Amino acid sequence: MIQFDYNRRVTGTLANLSAGGRLPHAILLEGPAGIGKKTAAGLIAQISLCEGEPKPCGVCPHCVKVEKRIHPDVRFYTVPDGKKEFPIELVRQLRQDAYVLPNEGCCKVYILDRAHTMNAAAQNALLKLIEEPPENVRFVLLCENRSRMLPTILSRVVSMELELPSAEQCAEALARLAPEHSETEREAAAAGAGGNIGQALDLLGTAKPSRAAADTRRLQETLLFGDRYQALKVLAAYDKDREGLRQLFTLLREAFAKLSAAHYSHSGADPRLLNRITATQALQVSDIVAQAALRAERNVSIPLLCGCMVEEVKGILT
């Protein structure tokens, strides 16, 4: 079955509608790029075509084909390369195809990506189809901003807003989607993307997660055993990189939190680190870094922010 565990409100709503036989013929999924709208649309397609119970069963031929993206009754439409708008020609093509009977399943599912880029003419053409849809046809509109959709469209669809996963949930998803990367790289990418799985996957294709992971280790060592100048030298590389700084702060906060927990779990942490800092101090440092991360989102001066953070941490350790 398609994995979509982190948006439990949406999956719960879909499960309830499916169990009651009330799955709408037109659904709009709203959320920023990379949040998982296509994954959610795939889940809706599985629920629509599944022959097992409960739906989706994940093992029937229809569920398997949807997951492999080879089901002939699931059609995906998006903005063509080189274009900025979802063209009306695609809507007209969809309208013609919608009246053709399904190939294998009980219905046909049309997934319209970037529906918010449709102009008024394209949306009105789609409206005629949604108002009086053929039998056994479902529409899933993927939208980044529902305010760009016509009120007449919104009145005829069931809208569901996707939630942004936490950085921890994002890292768990990356472990499944990108196991070839190290845990620290995945955590750094999840932090840098703010939990957005699609953006985190893109980040994994860059050097930023590796850099943040390496700098986290350096900074932790420097804060514990080095001087203020050495710590500020590591942080100076992020003076104009707030995204990278967010990754660094998230990893550093987690590193000190784990160090605090290691005092009680004896989980194999570096004895040098454990001997340098108490569990209480490590937790205090983790909180200081977390507060610095929050301040970094408020457009404050990064050098000043980093300088204050280093002073607070060193004050805890003296």
Secondary structure, DSSP 8 states (H G I E B T S, - for coil): ----TT-HHHHHHHHHHHHTT---SEEEEE--TTSSHHHHHHHHHHHHH--SSSS--S-SHHHHHHHTT--TTEEEE---TT-SS--HHHHHHHHHHHTS--SSSSSEEEEETTGGG--HHHHHHHHHHHHS--TTEEEEEEES-GGGS-HHHHTTSEEEE-----HHHHHHHHHHH-TTS-HHHHHHHHHHTTT-HHHHHHHHTSSHHHHHHHHHHHHHHHHHHS-HHHHHHHHHTTTT-HHHHHHHHHHHHHHHHHHHHHHHH-----HHHHHHS-HHHHHHHHHHHHHHHHHHTTT--HHHHHHHHHHHHHHHH-
